[in-house]
Amino acid sequence: MLPIATITLCAVILTASLSLSAQAGSNDDARARKFIAEHEASIRPLEKAVNLAWWTANVSGKDEDFKTKEQAQNKLDEALAHKERFAELKALKQLKLRDRLIARQIDVLYLTYLEKQVDADLLKKITSKANAIEQAFNVFRARVDNKEMTDSEVRKILKESKDSTRRKAVWEASKAVGPVVEKDLRELVGLRNEAARALGFKDYHVMQLFLNEQTQEQVLALFDQLDELTREPYRRAKTDIDAKLALHSGISVNDLRPWHYQDPFFQEAPAVYDADLDVVYASVDILKVCKDYYAGIGLPIDDVIARSDLYEKPGKSPHAFCTDMDREGDVRVLANIVPNEYWMSTMLHELGHSVYSSKNIPRAVPYVLRGEAHILTTEGVAMMFERPAKSADWLQQMGVTVADPKGFNETGEKMLRNQLLIFSRWCQVMLRFEKALYANPNQDLNQLWWDLVEKYQMVKRPEGRNAPDYASKIHIVVAPAYYHNYMMGQLFASQVHRAIARKVLKADPDTALYVGHASVGEFMKKRVFAPGKTMPWNALTKFATGEELNAKAFAADFQGK
Ligand SMILES: [Zn+2]
């Protein structure tokens, strides 16, 4: 038994050490708070300037606006590259911060600054190497019979020609950019690896994933599960497509080769169905349908529309994107709407991004965390809202007359199925190839590429071909280690959709539509948007759907189809 005096003494020591660590904790928190406040004061205006310059350049297309955009970006990058600031951040990251929100902001900022810590000279070399390759892509034209072809001419032949010999010649010509850039691409991979190693990573792929709060093991496990669950649905869909493509070219299915799949990489679904969804969309007021739809689900977007730039004009970017300019509700969409199915999907998609922004992330969430949890979660939300554009039931609920709703639904459903399954198999190739590329750039990459294509896309390699076909994919240069996020976004889309069907609409997920259900918007605001970046992507997925991200919901979308 301890004498009373000792017990008292222990209690005193305990109290003292408790208050001491509380003191240290709150000191640390104060130090972190100071860093965050300084970051916000200096970086926030630069980020806003970048967004504004980006917007202006894409709307006008003018050289001087692009120059301003580049300067704004350089200013921001320079500020984030600051060595002493990063050292302080590194020190803060080692501390046990008591305030969860403060700790999360430090985690997010650490990754933001870490990315910019690459040695300036090395970074210059990387940028110039990447630019040189991009330029080679830009000036490259496929040559067949000594005649140059544009990209759209190549696509037209791969889509329409019934002559396999002609298809093969054009496809091979389109791959001829591979040998042109192969050497530079290998050098670029080497430089990127050098940068990653200088920051303490095994290779560039590992680093890119780390910067996005992912690991190779985690992503690969997910892709293995996806492969397992979609292999049979994909095989079924592809059997259907193969039969149609073989018939089109007057050959047997066994003789199908990469040049028969319309898209040079078979990353998109070939157009093999008769019913044309665009006939219906020719007379649809796309903007009105979007406004009504989003208002009906309790996520009105009139303010976004008012600030947006939505129709074609000279010099303007032909693409579409959505930007949150200031994280204070100034959210805009750039688009080029024409009445067809593509732009209906695209507008639903971009406006999906727009509702997942500071419009619906409360101002109480700190500036640093007032954005989407991850690129995959915002892509997922956008893709979830985009899917009904291929449904006649949805159109009719939106007040659009569809002459042949059964035909439209059947075609739309198959198009969506093919599009998603084909894309998922293509992403398998990209993820696994890039991982292996950075792990060992000196292996036989030509062989590796076709091994992956055969295994995952189930497309036969051309007999006797030994060419750097991987190098004809520009994304390896301009958007490295990024593709898998789109696929993970699709998994997120399916998983959130099934959570909505189950928890909110209490309806069959295969037929559930959100039209007129403000409860859907309520759910999205509370369970997906409101946390912003306070949670990492997988914690958010669990918070929203009850499970971590997995491939089950996505696979269930294709059961029996
Ligand atoms: Zn998007």
Boltz pocket constraint, residues with backbone or C-beta under 6 A from the ligand:
constraints:
  - pocket:
      binder: B
      contacts: [[A, 349], [A, 353], [A, 378], [A, 379], [A, 382]]
      max_distance: 6.0
